[in-house]
Amino acid sequence: MQVIASIFDMQSTAEDLRSKDRLIGLVPTMGALHEGHLSLIRLAKERADTVIVSIFVNPTQFGANEDFASYHRDLPRDVELCEKAGADLVFAPTAEEIYPKGYSTYVTEESISKTLCGISRPSHFRGVTTIVAKLFNIIRPDLAVFGQKDAQQGAVIKKMVNDLHFCVDIVVAPTVREPDGLAMSSRNRNLTATQRTEALAIFQALHKAKEMVDGGVYNADRLIAEATHHMGERRRVRVIYTSIVDRGTMEAVREVLPGKAMMAIAAWVDEVRLIDNILL
């Protein structure tokens, strides 16, 4: 497994791959890999000749009081997992490599990024679009794979790709869940056993909403009320938002159009922030 740290070396390697007509797949990550990430790597492997996994804990997508300093980092473990999942290369630059002294240029998306997580994390998506744009420019992949759990992120990146004419296909892979339904997340490792049990209320609320829609209930306010009430019964869960939105624009809807809507939830479980969603 080749691990590349410098932008110049990554650009040179990617250029060499393109000269050999290799289809390049990119899986951007912040490390702390779990089965959800590995499923993205395996999907990229099915669709590309060479799979590159970026591992970079991006400081610009963390707010001032968020968990950047404590975010789990274990590059040797992550590299081993990437190799086992079928990745060919790991791009693991330092923050100084990506954001050199005097760096002052950012990429912003001004519509989709303003709702849901963009309300409580106003600078988050600027960091996401900036780092992803940089990765696209450095590697120039043919396709990039993201997870459905981060649905708003995927929508923002798709908008950026369309608006800025990046020649990359964005692939969104299904959310990978634990056997009990909890969406896999790097932050799950921060949950105690009790907190993890309480966190299940998020998936249960989403599942309940889907059952209601499947049963013919399409009023968004009623669905949101039921889901929020279910989470409110858990002492450690504090809801940040429960919203039903259009899957593409992330704008709130009043009535569910099956196949076009999504319920999205963000909640604190004590001090751990979790997000999840379900397609309706």
Secondary structure, 3 states (H helix, E strand, C coil): CEEECCHHHHHHHHHHHHHCCCCEEEEEECCCCCHHHHHHHHHHHHHCCEEEEEECCCHHHCCCCCCCCCCCCCHHHHHHHHHHHCCCEEECCCHHHHCCCCCCCCCCCCCHHHCCHHHHCCCHHHHHHHHHHHHHHHHCCCEEEEEHHHHHHHHHHHHHHHHHCCCCEEEEECCCECCCCCECCHHHHHCCHHHHHHHHHHHHHHHHHHHHHHCCCCEHHHHHHHHHHHHHCCCCEEEEEEEEEECCCCCECCECCCCCEEEEEEEEECCEEEEEEEEC
